[in-house]
Amino acid sequence: MSDGDTDFDPEDPAEKEIGREMVDQSTGLGSVTAHLYRGEVERTVGWRDRLDTTTNWAVTVMSAIVAYAFSGDVSHAVILAGIIMGTVFLFIEARRFRAYDVWRSRVRVLQENLFANALDPSEGVERDAWRAELSEDYRNPTTNISYRGAFSHRLRRVYLPLISGMLVGWLFHLWAFTPDEAFPASASLPGISGYLVTAVVAIYYVVLLVLAIPLSRKERGEAGAADHGNLE
């Protein structure tokens, strides 16, 4: 801020209650804010579409792989390859979710502290210093959630059920197509014993379960002072 703005106090009633000003007075602030909000919503929708596109491709590819694996005399390794593909989509989606959360968070700040207050000023604002926080976010944009947090969120919401379903399909494939071999010997691959393959798959799934555990309220999607509302 410039030297002339050093007296700005975002927690001062006259400063934080600009939502009331938008409806009580005729100012240019309402028009500017409307354009700003529209732009932020458009960016949020755009990144939401990118997330949905990644999810749709993951579901389509993984479903097609499972269907192909059960279409005939096909190695169970195809399903394991599908799990690897799903993991690749998970990494991509976690990165996109971090970007999406930047715009979603700004929209929630405006909704909670500006528009909600304009509609019902009696409730006040959700966070007293929201203007200073939003200003800092515009001056120095940063992600609001860690990569690990985004990875955990998308894993719980989408990919853990998908991968779990593929693992069940893998076990059923071993039982249906190699009935003469006992598990885990039936999980063998050329040059790799079934015991080793099963151990790797088990370790992989345990790691996913650990990564799915949220480490903060933000990762759990709970509302609070630091997370701008529930995650979607």
Salt bridges, closest charged atoms under 4 A:
GLU15 OE1 - ARG131 NH1 3.22
GLU40 OE2 - ARG106 NH1 3.68
ASP52 OD1 - ARG48 NH2 3.29
GLU93 OE2 - ARG154 NH2 2.78
ASP101 OD1 - ARG104 NH2 2.59
ASP101 OD2 - LYS218 NZ 3.13
GLU112 OE2 - ARG108 NH2 3.03
ASP128 OD1 - LYS16 NZ 3.13
GLU133 OE1 - ARG127 NH2 2.18
ASP137 OD2 - ARG106 NE 2.75
GLU219 OE1 - ARG148 NH1 3.39
GLU222 OE1 - ARG217 NE 3.20
GLU222 OE2 - ARG220 NE 3.01
GLU232 OE1 - ARG48 NH1 3.33
